Amino acid sequence: MDNNLAKVRSIADYQFGKGVGVLLFSENIQIQYSPRTGRIRYINLDGERLATLRPTDGVLSLSLKAAQFMAQETPFAKCFVTVKSEVSKFIAAGGDVFAVHVVKVDAEVGAKDEVIALDEDGKVLAVGRTVLSSEEMKAFKTGVAVKIRHGTAEN
């Protein structure tokens, strides 16, 4: 278990910035393994999912619970996209983020990165995966910037 805890922490550090792994994944997390391959699949805390280790590229997909925690406890993480407050209801309902609505994005964010969408007040709206890099989000005025996977207002 200790080796796998170190592994998920180092993936989180690589993906979101140094120090995120230790804060996000405490000693009492539960790791679920794929029954077929025996590899790490889900990381849970108290029976609630924090993240999924994607088998295709070996990076973490965050749950909304992990996103809320990261927004509060790890503001230095490099995975935030801030959108205009006027579209926050649409994003929270699971709608994709368009480049024109991006107010601020961490410079380290690249295409296909896992990100947390925030409104202008810093409230978590959704988690998703970028389609564009941070530079492209700033430069483009059309097109989808982030494909949303889970919104906070979804039922």
C-alpha positions as CSV (number, residue, x, y, z in Angstrom):
1,M,0.0,0.0,0.0
2,D,2.7,2.5,1.0
3,N,4.4,2.1,-2.4
4,N,1.1,2.7,-4.2
5,L,0.3,5.7,-2.0
6,A,3.7,7.2,-2.9
7,K,2.9,6.5,-6.6
8,V,-0.5,8.3,-6.6
9,R,1.0,11.2,-4.7
10,S,3.8,11.6,-7.2
11,I,1.4,11.4,-10.1
12,A,-0.6,14.2,-8.4
13,D,2.6,16.3,-7.9
14,Y,3.6,15.8,-11.5
15,Q,0.1,16.7,-12.8
16,F,-1.0,19.5,-10.5
17,G,2.2,20.8,-8.9
18,K,4.7,19.9,-6.1
19,G,3.0,19.3,-2.8
20,V,-0.5,18.6,-4.0
21,G,-0.2,14.8,-3.7
22,V,0.5,14.8,0.1
23,L,-2.4,17.2,0.7
24,L,-4.9,15.5,-1.5
25,F,-4.1,11.9,-0.6
26,S,-3.8,11.3,3.1
27,E,-2.6,8.1,4.8
28,N,-6.1,6.8,5.2
29,I,-7.1,6.7,1.5
30,Q,-8.4,3.4,0.0
31,I,-7.0,2.3,-3.3
32,Q,-9.2,0.1,-5.5
33,Y,-7.5,-2.1,-8.1
34,S,-8.8,-3.2,-11.5
35,P,-10.0,-6.8,-11.1
36,R,-8.7,-7.6,-14.6
37,T,-5.2,-6.0,-14.6
38,G,-4.5,-5.5,-10.9
39,R,-3.5,-1.9,-11.5
40,I,-4.6,1.1,-9.5
41,R,-8.0,2.3,-10.7
42,Y,-9.8,4.4,-8.1
43,I,-8.6,6.4,-5.1
44,N,-11.3,6.8,-2.4
45,L,-11.5,8.5,1.0
46,D,-14.2,7.3,3.5
47,G,-16.0,5.5,0.7
48,E,-16.2,8.5,-1.6
49,R,-14.2,8.8,-4.8
50,L,-11.4,11.3,-5.0
51,A,-9.8,10.4,-8.3
52,T,-9.6,7.8,-11.0
53,L,-6.3,6.7,-12.5
54,R,-6.9,6.7,-16.3
55,P,-5.4,3.6,-17.8
56,T,-5.0,5.2,-21.2
57,D,-2.5,7.8,-20.2
58,G,-1.7,7.1,-16.5
59,V,-3.0,10.5,-15.2
60,L,-5.6,11.3,-12.6
61,S,-9.2,12.3,-13.3
62,L,-10.5,14.3,-10.4
63,S,-13.9,14.0,-8.7
64,L,-15.8,17.1,-7.5
65,K,-14.9,16.2,-3.9
66,A,-11.2,16.4,-4.8
67,A,-11.8,19.6,-6.8
68,Q,-13.5,21.3,-3.8
69,F,-10.6,20.2,-1.5
70,M,-8.0,21.4,-4.0
71,A,-9.6,24.8,-4.5
72,Q,-9.6,25.4,-0.7
73,E,-6.3,23.7,0.4
74,T,-4.0,23.9,-2.7
75,P,-4.6,27.3,-4.4
76,F,-1.0,26.9,-5.7
77,A,-2.0,23.9,-7.8
78,K,-1.6,24.4,-11.5
79,C,-5.0,23.2,-12.8
80,F,-7.4,26.0,-12.5
81,V,-9.5,27.7,-15.2
82,T,-11.6,30.7,-14.2
83,V,-14.7,31.5,-16.2
84,K,-17.0,34.5,-16.4
85,S,-19.6,34.4,-13.7
86,E,-22.4,34.9,-16.2
87,V,-21.8,31.4,-17.6
88,S,-21.2,29.7,-14.2
89,K,-24.7,28.1,-14.1
90,F,-24.2,26.6,-17.5
91,I,-20.8,25.2,-16.6
92,A,-22.0,23.9,-13.2
93,A,-24.8,22.1,-15.1
94,G,-22.2,20.2,-17.1
95,G,-21.8,22.5,-20.1
96,D,-18.4,22.9,-21.8
97,V,-16.2,25.9,-21.3
98,F,-15.7,28.0,-24.4
99,A,-12.5,30.0,-25.0
100,V,-14.4,33.3,-25.0
101,H,-15.6,32.7,-21.4
102,V,-12.1,32.0,-19.9
103,V,-11.1,34.9,-17.6
104,K,-7.9,33.4,-16.2
105,V,-6.0,30.1,-16.7
106,D,-2.8,28.8,-15.0
107,A,0.1,29.2,-17.4
108,E,1.2,25.6,-17.0
109,V,-2.1,24.1,-18.3
110,G,-1.7,22.3,-21.6
111,A,-4.1,20.5,-24.0
112,K,-5.7,17.3,-22.6
113,D,-4.9,18.3,-19.0
114,E,-7.2,17.7,-16.1
115,V,-8.6,21.0,-14.8
116,I,-11.0,22.5,-12.3
117,A,-13.4,25.2,-13.6
118,L,-14.0,28.1,-11.1
119,D,-16.2,31.1,-11.2
120,E,-14.8,34.6,-10.7
121,D,-15.4,34.2,-6.9
122,G,-13.2,31.1,-6.8
123,K,-16.1,28.7,-6.4
124,V,-15.8,25.2,-8.0
125,L,-18.1,24.8,-10.9
126,A,-16.9,21.6,-12.6
127,V,-14.0,19.2,-13.4
128,G,-13.0,18.4,-17.0
129,R,-10.3,18.0,-19.5
130,T,-8.8,20.8,-21.6
131,V,-9.0,20.8,-25.4
132,L,-6.7,23.9,-25.7
133,S,-3.5,24.9,-24.0
134,S,-3.5,28.0,-21.7
135,E,-2.0,30.1,-24.5
136,E,-4.6,29.0,-27.0
137,M,-7.4,29.7,-24.5
138,K,-6.2,33.3,-24.1
139,A,-5.7,33.8,-27.9
140,F,-8.8,32.1,-29.2
141,K,-12.3,33.7,-29.2
142,T,-14.2,30.7,-30.4
143,G,-14.3,27.0,-29.7
144,V,-14.4,24.7,-26.7
145,A,-11.6,25.2,-24.2
146,V,-12.6,22.6,-21.6
147,K,-14.7,19.5,-22.0
148,I,-16.6,19.2,-18.7
149,R,-17.0,15.8,-17.2
150,H,-18.9,16.6,-14.0
151,G,-20.6,19.8,-12.9
152,T,-21.6,20.7,-9.3
153,A,-25.2,21.3,-10.3
154,E,-25.7,18.0,-12.2
155,N,-28.3,15.7,-10.9
